[in-house]
Amino acid sequence: MDCTSQAINELKEEKKQLEEQAKIELQMEKLKLKKEQRCILQSQDDIIQNRRKAMKELEVEKDLLKEEKKKLENVIAELLKVGHGCKEKLDKIKEVVMEE
C-alpha cells in the first residue's frame, strides 16, 4: 500500500506541475497576443496619420492648381481683349485649360 500511495502522490505532484506549466504557457501566449495587438493598433494609427497628411498635401496642391488655372484664364482673357496673336490659337488654349 505504501508504494501505491507514494505513486499516487507523485502523480498528483506531477499533475500539479503540469497544470502550473500550462498556466504559465497560457499567460505567455496572452502576453504575446497583447504585444501583437499593440503593434497592430500602432500600425493602424500610423497609417491613419500618414493618410491624413497626404490628404492635406493633396488639398494644398489642388488649391495651387486652381490658382494657376485662374491666372491662365486671366492671361487668356487679356490676350483676347487686346487682340494679340491668333484668336483661334488662344481659343484652343482656353479649351485645354477648361477641360481639367
N, C-alpha and C positions, 0 to 999 in steps of 0.2 A: 504494500500500500504506500509505503514511503516513497518509492520510485515514481509511482503514479501521481501522487500529489506534487512531487517535485517537478515532474514533466508538465503537469497542468500549470503550475506556477511559472515555469519557463515559457510556456506557450502564451500565457496571459501577459507576461512581461514583453515577449516578442510582439504580440498584438498591439500592446500599448505603444511600443517604439515605432511600429509601422504606422499607427494612427497619427502619432506626433509628426513623423516624417511626411505623411500625406498632407497634414495641416500646413506644415512649413512650405511644401512644394506648392500648395494651393495659394498661400499668401504670396509667394514669389511670383506666381503666374498672374495674380491680380495686380501686383505692383508693376509687372512688365506691361500689362494691358493698359494700366493707368498712364504709364510713361508714353506708350504709343499713342494713346488718346490725346495727351497734351501736345505731342508733336503734330498730330493731325490738325488739332484746333489752331495751333500756332501757324501752320502752313496755310490753313484757310484764311486766317486773319491777314497774313502777308499777301496772299493772292487778292483779297478784297482791297487792301490798301494800294497795291500796285495798280489794280484796275481803276480805282478812283483817280489815282494820279494820272494815269494815261488818259482817262476821260477828260480831266481838266486840261491837259495839254492839247488834246484834240479840239476842245472848245475854244481855247486861245487861238489855235491855228485857224479854225473856222472863222473866227472873228476877223483875223488878219486878212484872210482871203476875201471876206465880204468888203472890207475897207479897200483892198486893192481893186476889186471889181467896180466899186463906186468911183474910184479915181479914174479907171479906164473909161467908164461910161461918161464921165465928165469931160475927159480929153476928147473922146469921140464926138460928143455933143458940141464942144467948142470948135473942133475942126469942121464939122458940118455947117455950123453957123458962119464961120469965117469964109468957108469955101475953099480951103487949101486942099490940094491933091484931088484925086479922083473920088468922086462921091460914091461910086459903085464899090470901090475897094473899102472905103470906110463903112459902108453898109454891111459888107461881108464881115468885116472885123467886128462890128456891132453884133451881128448874128452869132458869131462864135462866142463872144463874151456872154451873150444872153442864154446860150444853150445850157450852161452849167447844169 
